[in-house]
Amino acid sequence: MRFYTAGESHGQGLTVFMDGLPAGICVDEAFINEQLARRQKGYGRGGRMAIETDTVKILNGVRFGQTTGAPITLWIENRDFRNWETIMATGGERTEAAEEKSFHRPRPGHADLAGHYKYGHQDLRDVLERSSARETAARVAAGAIAQLLLKEFEIRLYSHVLVLGGVAVDPATLPQSHEAIIKRAESNDFRCAGPDNILAEMKERVDAALKEGVTLGGRIEVVALGVPPGLGSYAQWDLKLDGLLAQGLMSIPAVKAVAIGSGDIADQVTGEEFHDAIVMEKGKITRPTNRAGGLEGGVTNGMPVIAHVVMKPISTMRKALPSVNLQTGAAEEAHFERSDVTAVPACGVVAEAMMALTLAQVFLQKFGGDSVAELKAHKIAEFNV
């Protein structure tokens, strides 16, 4: 299974191309749009979210609500394009409006300067438009299709915010069940399952950052439930599922660190404290803890798959950092483009999408089949051996 995206932040829209999905996935358009709406929410989002109301248009590969096995194409319109049509035109001569919207002062932490080095762009808008996190709307749409496939096999995903702007949730205060965490996280604008006082602190931190003109990062936990054992491989480095998950999650704009399970504390504890004991309970092998995050040796072990994703503060800030004008060489402040104070709650939704796409890929590799019915037959046979 492969997927690709195309489109610019202020262009006509975003395109998703997916290939290798089996026939017979029930495609719920409302579910895809629900995921797109979740990506747009969250305390600290900027003005762009008031302009766009993302909805998907399925162009190919689905008939009467089911995938046919053919490639799938999805389209998400950029409603803001009407204000950028002469600036982002695909043909004709460069306009005065395009010149006005060009910029030459790269933002530290963004792809601006790197894109200038790679492609030789002098107008850094040619970098900004594709490197923008607007592209993640396309990933969420693709991830929703992957989730619909995984749902056929009772695999589901969720995420919640653990840290925002240095305000951290004490794990001991989290609800004790997955269902309770989901319900709590989806009930507030921070997508956080922590207690009310932590939500209040997060709000104060975001409000203060807005006044100061700076941005905030954070940490998200993303979880997949019902994942069968045996996905991934320990035989080759590029087939290890923890590596594949890390690549997918690290590819999200502004994500700078990924840990599987409790991997980020592995340097602080002994093996006795870190590894998950194996016990027999009611005739079944189980684990009293899940610090490995459901993966051992690059292969799922039947426990929930868990990853922690760290998002850096957004690069575009009103309180701009020092930069250099690439046209003049003069020291100037970095360019400012309309921006969020934080997008950590939204990052969790994108992380769900990337985990779903990765899990769907290795699920199809293991069980094989050109249709959902064939996949189900193979999965039943696999675990009846």
Secondary structure, DSSP 8 states (H G I E B T S, - for coil): -EEEEE--TTSSEEEEEEES--BT-B--HHHHHHHHHHHH-STT--THHHH----EEEEESEETTEE-SS-EEEEEE-GGGGGTTTTS-SSS---HHHHHH------TTSSHHHHHHHH--SSTHHHHHHHSGGGHHHHHHHHHHHHHHHHTTT-EEEEEEEEETTEE--GGGS-SSHHHHHHHHTTSTT---S-HHHHHHHHHHHHHHHHHT----EEEEEEEES--TT-B-SSSGGG-HHHHHHHHHHTSTTEEEEEETTGGGTTTS-HHHHS---EEETTEEE-S--TTTTEETTEE-SS-EEEEEEE---S--SS--EEE-TTT--EEE----S--S--HHHHHHHHHHHHHHHHHHHHHHHH--SBHHHHHHHHHHHHH-
